[in-house]
Amino acid sequence: MKIKRRQFIKKTAALASVYPVSAIADSSVISQKKSYKKKRAIVISTWQHGIPANETAWKILKNGGKAIDAVEQGVRVVESDPKSMSVGLGGRPDRDGNVTLDACIMNEHGDAGSVCFLQHIENPISVARKVMEETPHVMLAGKGALQFALANGFEKQNLLTDQAKKDWQNWLKENRYTVPINIENHDTIGTLALDQHGDLSGACTTSGLAYKMHGRVGDSPIIGAGLYVDNEVGAATATGMGELVMKTLGSFLVVELMRQGASAQAACEEAVGRIVKKLAYKNMQVGYLAIDKKGNHGAYCIHPGFNYALTRKGKTKMIDCASFKK
């Protein structure tokens, strides 16, 4: 039965007299905010060193803090830990004995910052955030990145610890360049977070492949390779052999697959599948982590051995990642 135009106008006017338009609009906003609060906050990080990163990140998320602050502060813990020898202070050097660091960060607005081939700065992730927030650029490299860091109050220091130096000197005796699978001499800390407001952010930081050629840069500071965030869809990060990730723009691929309807898990599996199909992978490891806008997560890798830390509702657990090779 059709409602006549005059009846519709009368009914609408009566409704407006009881519920003003402004009140209806306000209730819509309140409802939207409530729906965001119902979203489950989650933080996920690569490898065992993801546990302390997640613990710090969760302290921010549980109090209603922003995902961008959570991921930055989380990975800083690992960067500053000399026992974590693939990231920041204590990271294994290149073949010439230089510790060179790469990092990137991306927020819910699509803003991104990155540094690569940065030396002498303990927390490259925070330099990357400064690049994102205080320059018109996305990436700064080498001496320019160091100059920018020092100008913004970061302190210059020696990042080569006694243990890392000893390991490097032992390596020099054989000077044999191999890449062992799943040994964290070439791995990142990649962290993704969804906060209580429904916003996503991510961070990725590394000292890169141990004993690499001087000047080598991997996937970790490259937006779309080591990390990608799209607040409408989800976020992804990569770990492992950066050259394989760069050749397939893996993190962007994972997020784009989620945009097209794939689950976080299926997207990670397809991204690994691209590597397996197109590239020489048998002696190299790559793993992907992803979370979607609803807080669902996924992970997949080439070879067994990759694990990751997952934190939600204040509880953290390590999960062994499913793999293409069994």
SEZA-555785 format. One line per 2 residues: number of its first residue (from 1); for each residue x, y, z of C-alpha. Coordinates in nm, 4 decimals, always signed. Each point is the difference from the previous one (the first is absolute). Example, Ala and Ser with C-alpha at 12.3 -4.5 7.8 and 13.67 -1.06 7.14 Angstrom:
# SEZA-555785
1 = +1.2300:-0.4500:+0.7800 | +0.1370:+0.3440:-0.0660
//
This chain:
# SEZA-555785
1 = +0.0000:+0.0000:+0.0000 | +0.1421:+0.3343:-0.1066
3 = +0.0143:+0.2898:+0.2442 | -0.1294:+0.3251:-0.1461
5 = +0.2447:+0.2885:-0.0104 | -0.2112:+0.2151:+0.2389
7 = -0.0189:-0.2849:+0.2548 | +0.3762:-0.0566:-0.0227
9 = +0.0715:+0.3679:+0.0666 | -0.2333:+0.0027:+0.3019
11 = +0.1581:-0.3130:+0.1471 | +0.3505:+0.1347:-0.0569
13 = -0.0884:+0.3321:+0.1652 | -0.1491:-0.1791:+0.2990
15 = +0.3100:-0.2132:+0.0390 | +0.2235:+0.3058:-0.0221
17 = -0.1980:+0.1734:+0.2741 | +0.0815:-0.2864:+0.2357
19 = +0.3514:-0.0772:-0.1280 | +0.1736:+0.3105:-0.1368
21 = +0.2252:-0.0550:-0.2988 | +0.3066:+0.0960:+0.2030
23 = -0.0862:-0.2657:+0.2591 | -0.0422:-0.2634:-0.2691
25 = +0.3369:+0.0973:-0.1483 | +0.1644:-0.0067:+0.3422
27 = -0.1420:-0.3435:+0.0756 | +0.1463:-0.1249:-0.3282
29 = +0.3436:+0.1247:+0.1007 | -0.0336:-0.1534:+0.3478
31 = -0.1080:-0.3301:-0.1511 | +0.3010:+0.0070:-0.2322
33 = +0.2367:+0.0713:+0.2877 | -0.1495:-0.2844:+0.2030
35 = +0.0490:-0.2371:-0.2911 | +0.3658:+0.0977:-0.0163
37 = +0.0463:-0.0618:+0.3706 | -0.1417:-0.3473:-0.0461
39 = +0.2772:-0.0795:-0.2449 | +0.2548:-0.2258:+0.1597
41 = +0.3412:+0.1556:+0.0351 | +0.2791:-0.2257:-0.1184
43 = +0.3757:+0.0166:-0.0406 | +0.2093:-0.2510:-0.1914
45 = +0.3791:-0.0174:-0.0475 | +0.2568:-0.2180:-0.1706
47 = +0.2211:-0.2491:+0.1832 | +0.0741:-0.0554:+0.3683
49 = +0.1052:+0.3589:+0.0518 | -0.3604:+0.0845:-0.0803
51 = -0.0914:-0.0873:+0.3598 | +0.1634:+0.3046:+0.1662
53 = -0.1087:+0.2171:-0.2920 | -0.3611:-0.1080:+0.0439
55 = +0.0105:+0.0489:+0.3754 | +0.1001:+0.3621:-0.0407
57 = -0.2437:+0.0586:-0.2852 | -0.2870:-0.1529:+0.1976
59 = +0.0504:+0.2381:+0.2920 | -0.0792:+0.2811:-0.2422
61 = -0.2908:-0.1724:-0.1741 | -0.1790:-0.1124:+0.3172
63 = -0.0197:+0.3601:+0.1210 | -0.1565:+0.1191:-0.3241
65 = +0.3275:+0.1123:-0.1556 | +0.0653:+0.0254:-0.3710
67 = +0.1302:-0.2856:-0.2094 | +0.2793:+0.2170:-0.1428
69 = +0.1396:+0.0634:+0.3491 | -0.0352:-0.3657:+0.0910
71 = +0.1982:-0.1326:-0.2963 | +0.2747:+0.2600:+0.0334
73 = +0.0517:-0.0531:+0.3715 | -0.0252:-0.3755:-0.0374
75 = +0.2770:-0.0381:-0.2547 | +0.2186:+0.2527:+0.1818
77 = +0.0299:-0.2537:+0.2818 | +0.1555:-0.2474:-0.2417
79 = +0.2197:+0.2606:-0.1665 | +0.1473:+0.0885:+0.3382
81 = +0.0642:-0.3595:+0.1058 | +0.3609:-0.0990:-0.0817
83 = -0.0952:-0.3665:+0.0299 | -0.2293:+0.0308:-0.3009
85 = +0.2720:-0.0197:-0.2630 | -0.2073:+0.0628:-0.3102
87 = -0.1344:+0.3393:+0.1048 | +0.1443:+0.3314:+0.1200
89 = +0.2651:+0.0048:+0.2711 | +0.2015:-0.3211:-0.0207
91 = -0.1132:-0.0770:-0.3529 | +0.2482:-0.2047:-0.2004
93 = +0.2089:+0.2154:-0.2357 | +0.0608:-0.0153:-0.3731
95 = +0.3093:-0.1783:-0.1321 | +0.2086:+0.3133:+0.0641
97 = -0.1011:+0.0202:+0.3664 | -0.2566:+0.2811:-0.0279
99 = -0.3392:-0.0227:+0.1703 | -0.2511:+0.1512:-0.2426
101 = -0.3679:+0.0247:+0.0865 | -0.3240:+0.0158:-0.1988
103 = -0.3490:+0.0820:+0.1268 | -0.3406:+0.1248:-0.1069
105 = -0.3294:+0.0914:+0.1629 | -0.3511:+0.0642:-0.1329
107 = -0.3100:+0.1406:+0.1684 | -0.3757:-0.0180:-0.0486
109 = -0.0039:+0.2990:-0.2363 | +0.2333:-0.1629:-0.2503
111 = +0.2913:+0.2192:+0.1093 | +0.3367:-0.1759:-0.0023
113 = +0.3590:+0.0641:+0.1005 | +0.3156:-0.1977:-0.0617
115 = +0.3758:-0.0021:+0.0511 | +0.2545:-0.2300:-0.1590
117 = +0.3747:-0.0536:+0.0292 | -0.0119:+0.1994:+0.3243
119 = +0.2997:-0.0336:+0.2309 | +0.0682:+0.0964:+0.3642
121 = -0.3657:+0.0456:+0.1066 | -0.1515:-0.2536:+0.2398
123 = -0.3666:+0.0550:-0.0864 | -0.0440:+0.0413:-0.3749
125 = -0.3760:-0.0538:+0.0300 | -0.0349:+0.3310:+0.1832
127 = +0.2097:+0.1745:-0.2644 | -0.2330:-0.1487:-0.2614
129 = -0.2992:+0.1422:+0.1868 | +0.1659:+0.3423:+0.0043
131 = +0.0467:-0.0273:-0.3761 | -0.3695:-0.0824:-0.0322
133 = -0.1246:+0.2802:+0.2202 | +0.2466:+0.2823:-0.0572
135 = +0.1176:-0.0221:-0.3619 | -0.1686:-0.0096:-0.3413
137 = +0.1912:-0.3216:-0.0750 | -0.0509:-0.3695:+0.0636
139 = +0.3590:-0.1297:+0.0085 | +0.3378:+0.1378:+0.1053
141 = +0.3191:-0.2000:-0.0524 | +0.3569:-0.0260:+0.1263
143 = +0.1738:+0.3211:+0.1022 | -0.3137:+0.2027:-0.0670
145 = -0.2008:-0.2167:+0.2375 | +0.2711:+0.0316:+0.2656
147 = +0.0187:+0.3770:-0.0470 | -0.3774:+0.0241:+0.0427
149 = +0.0060:-0.2194:+0.3103 | +0.2727:+0.2033:+0.1698
151 = -0.1791:+0.3245:-0.0854 | -0.3089:-0.1370:+0.1742
153 = +0.1710:-0.0879:+0.3255 | +0.0946:-0.3651:-0.0524
155 = +0.3353:-0.0946:+0.1509 | +0.2828:-0.1505:-0.1996
157 = +0.1461:-0.3191:+0.1454 | +0.1945:-0.3138:-0.0796
159 = -0.2493:-0.2763:-0.0826 | +0.2556:-0.2802:-0.0425
161 = -0.0051:-0.1919:+0.3277 | +0.2817:-0.2256:+0.1164
163 = -0.2016:-0.3116:-0.0807 | -0.0926:+0.1164:-0.3492
165 = +0.3610:+0.0966:-0.0664 | +0.1216:-0.3401:+0.1170
167 = -0.2480:-0.1803:-0.2245 | +0.1033:+0.2124:-0.2965
169 = +0.3686:-0.0654:+0.0600 | -0.0683:-0.3735:+0.0132
171 = -0.1910:+0.0272:-0.3262 | +0.2947:+0.1774:-0.1611
173 = +0.2201:-0.3054:+0.0573 | -0.2067:-0.1983:-0.2492
175 = -0.1463:+0.2922:-0.1941 | -0.2719:-0.2348:-0.1199
177 = -0.3208:+0.1694:-0.1083 | -0.3037:-0.2157:+0.0675
179 = -0.3505:+0.0726:+0.1205 | -0.1189:-0.2587:+0.2559
181 = -0.3768:-0.0488:+0.0038 | -0.1808:+0.1235:+0.3130
183 = +0.3103:+0.1154:+0.1853 | -0.0668:+0.3554:+0.1061
185 = +0.3059:+0.1496:-0.1647 | -0.2146:+0.1530:-0.2702
187 = -0.3375:+0.0604:+0.1587 | -0.2048:+0.2972:+0.1023
189 = -0.2369:+0.0908:+0.2748 | -0.3230:+0.0796:-0.1810
191 = -0.2944:+0.1110:+0.2152 | -0.3617:+0.0677:-0.0977
193 = -0.2706:+0.1381:+0.2282 | -0.3720:+0.0714:-0.0025
195 = -0.1052:+0.2390:+0.2770 | -0.3299:+0.0499:+0.1836
197 = -0.0951:+0.2769:-0.2419 | +0.0120:-0.2431:-0.2905
199 = +0.3198:+0.1440:-0.1469 | +0.2961:-0.1946:-0.1372
201 = +0.3726:+0.0757:-0.0034 | +0.3224:-0.1906:-0.0554
203 = +0.3748:+0.0174:+0.0564 | +0.2926:-0.1970:-0.1379
205 = +0.3668:+0.0279:+0.1005 | +0.3189:-0.2011:-0.0532
207 = +0.3777:-0.0016:-0.0197 | -0.0400:-0.2038:-0.3156
209 = +0.1750:-0.3050:-0.1308 | +0.3067:-0.0816:+0.2090
211 = +0.3308:+0.0537:-0.1814 | -0.1782:+0.1427:-0.3038
213 = +0.1828:+0.2036:-0.2619 | +0.0628:+0.3541:+0.1202
215 = -0.2895:+0.2129:-0.1209 | -0.2562:-0.2789:-0.0299
217 = -0.3548:+0.0972:+0.0944 | -0.2758:-0.2570:+0.0409
219 = -0.3774:+0.0147:-0.0034 | -0.0511:+0.1284:+0.3545
221 = +0.0088:+0.3754:-0.0720 | -0.1960:-0.0263:-0.3242
223 = -0.3696:+0.0858:+0.0179 | -0.1917:-0.2736:-0.1776
225 = +0.2768:-0.2563:+0.0423 | +0.0887:-0.0340:+0.3685
227 = -0.3134:+0.1768:+0.1232 | -0.3312:+0.1329:-0.1247
229 = -0.3067:+0.1414:+0.1770 | -0.3377:+0.0918:-0.1465
231 = -0.2403:+0.1056:+0.2723 | -0.3028:-0.0983:-0.2083
233 = +0.1211:-0.3560:-0.0414 | +0.2901:-0.1270:+0.2104
235 = +0.3745:-0.0066:+0.0517 | +0.2862:-0.2360:-0.0794
237 = +0.3695:-0.0377:+0.0725 | +0.2735:-0.2323:-0.1226
239 = +0.3009:-0.1752:+0.1446 | +0.2791:-0.2067:-0.1499
241 = +0.1982:+0.0445:-0.3185 | -0.0768:+0.3532:-0.1124
243 = +0.0961:-0.0476:-0.3625 | -0.2896:-0.2416:-0.0506
245 = -0.2426:+0.2362:+0.1686 | +0.1135:+0.2988:-0.2072
247 = -0.0398:-0.1883:-0.3265 | -0.3657:-0.0721:+0.0776
249 = -0.0958:+0.3057:+0.2119 | -0.1343:-0.2522:+0.2465
251 = -0.1570:+0.2144:+0.2704 | -0.1904:+0.2136:-0.2488
253 = -0.1109:-0.3172:-0.1738 | -0.1373:-0.1458:+0.3239
255 = -0.2024:+0.3131:+0.0749 | -0.1266:+0.0289:-0.3557
257 = -0.1147:-0.3613:+0.0050 | -0.1913:+0.0744:+0.3223
259 = -0.1586:+0.2982:-0.1752 | -0.1242:-0.2387:-0.2688
261 = -0.1633:-0.2210:+0.2632 | +0.2679:-0.2456:+0.1079
263 = +0.0390:-0.0760:+0.3696 | +0.3218:+0.1043:+0.1732
265 = +0.1125:-0.3632:-0.0010 | -0.0819:-0.0640:-0.3656
267 = +0.1739:+0.3230:-0.1013 | +0.3217:-0.1004:+0.1779
269 = -0.0113:-0.3411:-0.1646 | -0.0455:+0.1499:-0.3454
271 = +0.2907:+0.2437:+0.0529 | +0.2287:-0.2907:+0.0888
273 = -0.1397:-0.1842:-0.3001 | +0.1112:+0.2807:-0.2302
275 = +0.3574:-0.0395:+0.1239 | -0.0075:-0.3763:-0.0340
277 = -0.1387:+0.0254:-0.3530 | +0.2319:+0.2679:-0.1322
279 = +0.3274:+0.0000:+0.1942 | +0.2791:-0.2258:+0.1225
281 = -0.1053:-0.0568:+0.3585 | +0.1243:-0.3419:+0.1141
283 = +0.2782:+0.1250:+0.2277 | -0.1730:+0.3210:+0.1103
285 = -0.2729:+0.0791:+0.2500 | -0.2761:+0.2602:-0.0213
287 = -0.2927:+0.0377:+0.2360 | -0.2989:+0.2336:-0.0055
289 = -0.2235:+0.1271:+0.2799 | -0.3301:+0.1776:-0.0569
291 = -0.2980:+0.1357:+0.1899 | -0.3238:+0.1288:-0.1461
293 = -0.2271:+0.2820:+0.1074 | -0.2072:-0.2334:+0.2177
295 = +0.3002:-0.1306:+0.1930 | +0.0333:-0.3320:-0.1796
297 = +0.3582:-0.1050:-0.0605 | +0.1945:-0.2277:-0.2322
299 = +0.3550:-0.1259:-0.0470 | +0.1830:-0.2212:-0.2472
301 = +0.3596:-0.0764:-0.0949 | +0.2042:-0.2024:-0.2476
303 = +0.1839:-0.2393:+0.2337 | -0.0926:-0.1231:+0.3490
305 = +0.1580:+0.1936:+0.2852 | -0.1548:+0.3474:-0.0112
307 = -0.1985:+0.0973:+0.3081 | -0.1737:+0.3122:+0.1218
309 = -0.1432:+0.1613:+0.3126 | -0.3720:+0.0746:+0.0203
311 = -0.1537:+0.2153:+0.2737 | -0.3687:+0.0657:+0.0567
313 = -0.2021:+0.0524:+0.3194 | +0.3313:+0.0431:+0.1816
315 = +0.1204:-0.3539:-0.0694 | +0.3026:-0.0767:-0.2166
317 = +0.0830:-0.3298:-0.1654 | +0.2597:-0.1226:-0.2466
319 = -0.1375:-0.1705:-0.3079 | +0.1887:-0.2232:-0.2412
321 = -0.0795:+0.1129:-0.3503 | -0.1436:-0.2321:-0.2643
323 = +0.2354:-0.0433:-0.2948 | +0.0066:-0.0916:-0.3687
325 = +0.2755:-0.2574:+0.0543 | -0.0827:-0.2604:+0.2629
//
